[in-house]
């Protein structure tokens, strides 16, 4: 697309500007606000009508998702094989989203996909009162509207820029879908550094959200997550499974849960 040509305009002195455009700044703010509100309304409306999340039926089939954007920076094929095997042997249909399969769009439709168990292996961007999950998508010039709405942020890890999804995306950009009692396991640091993401998942219908409150080595977190999965598959409640899982020996991170401690798979 060619560059727009600039028109030369006569420079007005300060008095002329005030006289001819006394409320220009105020009107401009209103116009920008209306444009953003209109875009957001249209965007959400389109999402609600086109997103399969508007389906009210809930599949009875046992389904689990392993979402691993961390694979790009820190792959652990052994974890993926063992987690998939444990779940499959217990009757779950397992969907795996690895590396650049983990997109903003995936998080947007996630509540509509009827997963009983969701395992998130992802870098976590954390700030005071905010947790955001890295996708596997390198950041460029996409998701402008989503960034304005606060649903998506650009965050860096190891010098690379990725899109990260915020709790607002889970709550506001996922349509009418609900998680129908899903259990969320965050195989990552700082998932419960604040309760923002946990509250978003619970508000959208998850029964429990399990995560670490501080830093943890990825290989240890993977090991502990496999332990946790097996406890849940053996009929333990969320509270019991968390208490039985090996404690972090390096950083003193605490594995905890938010939501219903009596939930089971």
KASUL-V235747 format. One record per run of one state. SS is the DSSP state (alpha for helix, beta for strand, coil for the rest). FROM is the first residue (numbers start at 1). TO is the last residue. If there is no record, write none. Layout:
SS FROM TO
SS FROM TO
//
This chain:
coil 1 13
alpha 14 20
coil 21 23
alpha 24 50
coil 51 51
alpha 52 54
coil 55 62
beta 63 68
coil 69 69
alpha 70 72
coil 73 76
alpha 77 89
coil 90 92
beta 93 98
alpha 99 101
coil 102 103
alpha 104 113
coil 114 116
beta 117 121
coil 122 123
beta 124 127
coil 128 129
beta 130 138
coil 139 143
alpha 144 149
coil 150 151
beta 152 157
coil 158 159
beta 160 165
coil 166 166
alpha 167 172
coil 173 182
beta 183 186
coil 187 195
alpha 196 203
coil 204 207
beta 208 212
coil 213 217
alpha 218 233
coil 234 237
alpha 238 244
coil 245 254
beta 255 259
coil 260 265
//
